[in-house]
């Protein structure tokens, strides 16, 4: 039997295509982890089955997607491959892109294994979103931003940036991992338990959120490592949603909405804020991973 290059095959949990080196995975079809494929020999004009069988693990097949669609043992999978922005796209539809007439959504590139964002012209920011849509999930990013840019981790985002935001307002009066209603959510909620006090090493406690601050302000400079990679994590479940956030493994905020104001699903997004001049200051994110949850919030 002769199998031609370009043949697509959907057995065993993913769509695969024959190329000169063998099978290449295109995308997951279901949750199965293995598939039986024939042993093949390249001959002029196509592949020829030579009568044996090989069990191929999804994890060992080269993916054509930018990130790995296969969860690890803990249910986490990578959304950013560290090399390209495949699986992501930029939106200029938010209010942060008005300086360009909503024609561009900031500058987003990959540098040194990280997604790096900045304004592309003075005052013009925007968001970069996953192509994939999620419902209930946790997302983890490592962040090493300059102190100055206003950013955010958007949960269930629309193309116009309406989302529940895990705040990354990394500036002198900003906050990390409070919860904010972005875009058409009208700035509600806007809850946090600390803010910066002019410097990256100094914070003061704030009491407008339901979750107490578990990091003593005098310990902040040891807990948060400016200029290094810190881990930010956010979870959103149900609708009306409950949103929970963490910094370096310590719970920061938990907020539950009382009415449904936003769709059940949306994209994960990262933001560069509009306004000011942030063309020479940068946000940096790497090791972006997601864990899809059941509607009850479990894995």
Beta strands, then each sheet from edge to edge (+ up, - down):
strand 1: 2-3
strand 2: 8-9
strand 3: 14-19
strand 4: 22-28
strand 5: 34-43
strand 6: 46-57
strand 7: 76-78
strand 8: 88-91
strand 9: 107-111
strand 10: 114-118
strand 11: 126-130
strand 12: 137-143
strand 13: 150-157
strand 14: 163-169
strand 15: 176-182
strand 16: 190-191
strand 17: 194-196
strand 18: 203-205
strand 19: 230-237
strand 20: 242-247
strand 21: 250-256
strand 22: 267-272
strand 23: 283-292
sheet 1: 1+ 6- 5+
sheet 2: 2+ 3- 4+
sheet 3: 7+ 23- 10+ 9-
sheet 4: 7+ 23- 12+ 19- 20+ 21-
sheet 5: 8+ 11- 22+ 13- 14+ 15- 16+
sheet 6: 17+ 18-
end
